[in-house]
């Protein structure tokens, strides 16, 4: 099993380019099921989750190919309406094919999803929403089964704002008869990017990016070209890496307006942040300062940046309180940071972080995608060598992370299986 071996203590300096957003590319790929005609997508990241989604779509009968950051998709015919356990268990976003399959083909059988072990992420909103649109929905032997001769528009209220739930129902409503209104919808940029692509294909959607999305169903969708938005979490990860190592890092081809909650907190930590039209640059030449963080739905501080910021706060001056409101299992990385010398106490949904002067390298194990990134950043700033194992989590969402960090001066190598790597 691969792991990353990191020799810490080097200041990161330089410029890198943000990749396309995994969490935007996945629903966009799933939405190609909704209509015939060729769709050409650009800025699609080459990460494991995207590869898994392409495998799933090909299995269903779509024609999907990827070369570099470009994907060509054509879903004129369907060979199967079943998303099997072997694929879905590795990626929770596989449930995004549920709505499109029912809307266009009248039926879907989708395994209950897997993914990161960061807590409960129930799919009951997806199912209740499809039922409101007129589908017959059941769960049998670990599979979601949905059927509808034709979906019908409805008013749907989300008890809790959910990104994949909003996306699934928005896609299904595109081909429903009448008008669908989704209230308390997720406002994340990835939802807006999906809506932008669907509108290019002939969908009628208003309000994406607000908490009320209105969809007027149409008879069919056609092909279209689309460029996926930059990945705000990848961008944020590299910015925090620059701050933690007291470096000077610039990320190009990003969206500063999607990262305002993060840059606000970085400035509160004493980090200099410079914003351009499509660039963000951080500079830090001293130990960061403690600050409190509370995660929440966009535009609040993203839960996907919590682990990275906890790593930064672990070496800051003072005491910080980090409150996690999204996933109950998202403090699993803290035990690993403690192995590196971090002074962190967990109190329910709060982590009390008392910063120390330096972390020390140690063997650590990743529990989920963003925990992996947080541990890598801790290793970059620590004294000595850190080995991060179970990085298959990392590969699900970061494209060539070790290469990009290496280009900034980080000393980081991928170690294959039992191969031994020595770093001076």
N, C-alpha and C positions, 0 to 999 in steps of 0.2 A: 504494500500500500504506500502511495506517495506521501512525502512530507516535505515541508519547507525548512531549510536550515538557514538561519539568519545570524549574522555577526553584527551586533548593535554598536551604536555610538557614532555612526557617520551622519553628518548633516546632509539632508537631501537638498539638492539644488538643480534647477533646470525647468524645462517646459515639456509637458506631455499633452496628448489629445484625449479627450473623453470619448469613450465608445458609446454606441447607441444603448438606449435603456432596455434592459432585459424585461422589465415589468411593463413596458409599452409594446415591445415586439411580440410577446407571447399572446395577448388578446388580439392583436392585429393579425397574427398568423391564424389563430383560431377563427377569426371572422371571415377568412377567405372561403370558408365552407358556405357562406350565405349566398353566393351567386356565381354564375358562370363568367367566363372571360378571364384574361390574364392579368395578374397583379404583380407588379415589379416593386419590391421593397428595397430601400437602401439604408445604410447605417444600421444594419442588423448585427448585433454582437455575436461572435462565435464563442458561445458558452454552452455548457452541457444542457441547460434547460431548453435552449433554442433547438439544439440537436434532437432532444427528446420530443419536443413539439413537432418538429419536421417528420420524425419517424412515425409519430401517431397519425399525422395527417396523411402521410403516404400509405399507412396501413388502412385508413378509412377509404382510400381510393383516389385521393387528390394527387396531383402531380406537383411536387415541391422539390426545388433544387437550390443549393446555396453555393456561391462562389465568392470568396472574400466576404465583404459586408453586404452583398446583394443576394436577395432571394427572389426567385420567380415562382409564383404559385398559380395553379389553375385547378379549379374544383368543379369541372363540368359534370362529372359522374361520381357516384358513390358506390364503393364495393361493400362497405360494412357500416353499420351505425353503432358499433360497439368499441368503446375505449377500454382495453383490457387492463387487469390489475398489474401485470408485469411492467407496463409503462407508467401507469398512473401513480403507482406506489412511490415512484422516485420524484414526482413533481406535482405539487398541489395544483398548479395552474392548469393541469390537464382538464379540470372540471370546466374550463372555459369553452370546451367544445359542446357542452350540454345544450345550452341555449340555441346556438346556430344549427345543430343537428335537428332538434325538434322543430325549429322555425321553418327550415327549408325542406327537410326530408320526412317530417312527421313523426319521427321516433328516435330515441337515443337510449343506449345502455352504457353507463359510465361507472367504472369502479369508484368506490369511495376513495378519496385522494389521500396521498401521503405527503412527504416533504420534510421540512425541518421540525425537530422536536422542540418547539418553542412555546407550546401550549395549545389550548383548544381554539380551533378556527372552524366552527360549525358551518355546515352547508345548508342548514334548514331555511335560511333566507332565500337561497337560490330556488329551493324546492317550493316554498310557499309562494314565491313570486311567479314561477311558471304555472302553478295551480291557478293563481289569479288570472293569468293569461289564457286559461282554459285547458291546460294540459292535464292529463291523468298521470299522477306521479306516485311512485312507490319505491321502497327499498327492499330488495330481496337478495339474500345470500351475499351481502357485501357490495351489491351493485345498485345504482340509482337507475330506475327505468321510468322513462317519460314518453308519452304518446299524445298526439293531437293531430286531427285532420287539418285544422287551421287555427292558429292562435288568434285571440281577439284582444284588442286594446283594453287596458284597465288602469286604475289608479292604484299605485303600490307605495306603501309607506315602509321605510326601513327603520326598524327599531334601533339598530346600530348601523352607523355608516360603514359600509363594506365595499372595498374596491372591486374585488372579483365578482361580488354579487351584483353591484351596479353594472359592471361591464357585461355580465352574462345576460341580464334582463334587457339591457339596452340593445344588445345584438339580437336577441329573440324578438323584441318589439319592432325591429326594422321591417320584418315581413308579416307582422300581425295585421289583422283588419282593424281599422280605426286608430284611435289615439291612445298612447300610454303615457302616464305621468309617473315618474319615480321621485318620491319625496324623501328628504334627508339622504340624498344621493352623495356618494363619495366625490370629493372635489379635486382629487389628486391630478397632477398634470398628465399622467398616463391615461386617465379616463378621457381627458380632452383630446389626447392624441388619437385614441381609438375612434372617437366621434368624428374627428377631422377626416380620417381615412374613410369611414363609412359614408360621410357626406360626399366625398369625392366619387364614391361608387353609386350615388343616387339616393342615399338615405336622407330622411328629413328629420333632423335632430336640432333642438334648440336647448340652450341652458347648460350644456356640458361644461364642467368647471364650476358650476354653482350647485346648491343643494336641491334644486328642482330641475329635472331633465325631462323634456317633452319630446316624444317620438311619434311621428305620424307614419303609420305603416305604408309600405309601397309594395307593388307586385313582384319586383325583382331588383337585384343589384347587378351592376356590370363591373368590369375590371377597372383598375386605376393604378397609378404610380404614387408612391409615398415615401418620404424620408422620415425614419423613426427619430424621435427627439433624443437628445443626449441623456445619459444616465446620471441623474442627480446624486444617487448614492455612491456611485463610483467616484464622481467628481469630489464629493464631500470626503470620501475616504482618503484621497490623495492630499486634500487640503489639510486634514487633521494630521496626516503623516508628516507633512512639512512643518506644521506647528510643533509637533511632539519632538522632532529632531532638531529644533531651533534652526530650521533651514529657510530656503527661499524657493518656493514652488509655484509655478503658474500652470493652470489647466486651461487649454484652449478648446474651442468648439463645444462650450458648455452653455448652460442657461442660468446666469446669475439670479434671475427672478424666481427660479424654482428652489433656490437655496437660501432665502433670506432668513429663515429661522436658524439655520446653522451659522451663517456669517455673523448674525447678531450675537450668538453665544461665543464664537471665536473672538470677536472684538471684546466681549466681556472678560475673556481670559487674558487680555493684553496682547492678542495677536493682531498684527497689521494686516488688513484685508483691502485689496485694491480690486475694483470691479471695472471691467470693460464691457463692450457690447456682447461679446461671446467669450470672455475670459475672466478668470478669477485667479488672483495671486495672493499668497500668504507669505509673510515674513515674520520671523520671531527670533530674537537673539538673546532671550532670557527665559527663565523658568515661567511657565504660564501661571495664571492666577485662578483660584477656585471660583466656580459659579454653580448655581443650581439649575437643573434641567428637568422638565416634565414633558414626556412624550405625548403625542396626540395625533388625531387625524389632520391631514393637510388643511390649512397652512401651518399648523403647530409643528413642534420639533418632531422629526420622523423617528419612529421606533427603529427603523433600519440603520440609523446613525448612532443609536444609544451605546452599543458596545465599543465603537471607535472613540466616542467622547469619554466614556468611562476610563479607557486606557489613557487618554490625555489628562483627565482629572487626577488619575492615580499618581502623576508626577508633578502636579500643580502645588502652588503654595496655598495652604489653607484647607478648609473642609467644605465639601460639596455634598448636596443631597440630590440624588437622581431618582425621579419618580417614573415608573413604567406603568402606563395606563392601558396599553394595547394587549400585550401577551403576558400571561402569568408566569411563563417559563423562560423569560428572556434574561434572567440573571445567571444562567448556567455558566457563562464564561468567567464569572467573578471568582469562582473557586480556582480556576486556572491562573488568573491574575495574582491571586494570593500566593500561589506557588512561586511567582516571580518577585514576591516581596511587597505587593500592594496591600495597603491597609484599608480594607473595605468591609463593612458590616451590613448584612441584609436585614432589613426590618419590614417584613411584609412586601408591599409594592415599592419600598424605598431602599435605595442603597446609599449608605453614608460613606463617603470617600474622603479619607484624610490623606492628602498628598504626601509622598515621600520624595527625597532628593533624587534617588535613582532606583530603577527596577534592575533585577539581575536575571540573566538568561537562565532558562530551565526548559526541560521537556514539557510540553503542554499539549492538550488534546482539544480539538474543536468540536463543539456540539451542534452548531448550525452555521449557516452561510455568513451572517454578519459577525457572529462570535469569532469565526475564523479570521476575518479582517481585523477585528480588534486585537487579537493575539499577535498577528503579524506586525501591526503597528507598535504594540508593546515591545516586541522583539527588536524592532528597528531602533528604539530608544533605550534599550536596556544595555547594561554592561555584560559582555560575554556573549555566548552562543545560545540561541533559542531554537528548539526544534518543534515545529507545529505539525502534529499528525492529524489524520483524517481530513485532509484538505480537499477531498472530493466534494465537500460542502462548498468550499471556496470556488471550485471550478464551475459550479452551477451558475454563478452570477458575476464573476470577474474575468475579463478577457486579458490573458497574458499579464497577470498582475506582477509576477516576479520580473518579467522583462521590463515593464514600465517603471517599477521601483528601481531596478538595476540601472535604467537610463538616467535616473535622478541621482545615482551614486550609492544606492543601497546595496549592501553586500548580502545577497540572498540567492540561494540555489534550490532547485527542485531535486530531491533525492528519490530515486526510484527503488521501490521494494526494499531489499536488504542492503542495497548499495551503500557504502560508506563514503561520506563526503567530508573533507577536511577544509576548514576555512581559516586562513591565517588571521 
